[in-house]
């Protein structure tokens, strides 16, 4: 059985500086699309603050007292108005 090779210092540095695709944060639009897809698949948003934060990143003014259902409806309308990627 052979031991795994240790990466070279240059490869280690490259791995540190260049993010891999799975480590790249999602765009605001993609987070909203994922939220709506999860809800449409039968999921229930458990964190209203997260839903409100997604709405705010899309440019919505969301009150801390806003109902989650209302915010989701507003996010849907924003996504329908955005041009596809």
ABEGO torsion letter per residue (X at the ends): XBBBBBBBAAAAAAAAABBBAAABBBBAAAAAAAAAAAAAAGBBBABAAAAAAAAAAAGBBBBAABBAAAAAAAAAAAAAABBBX
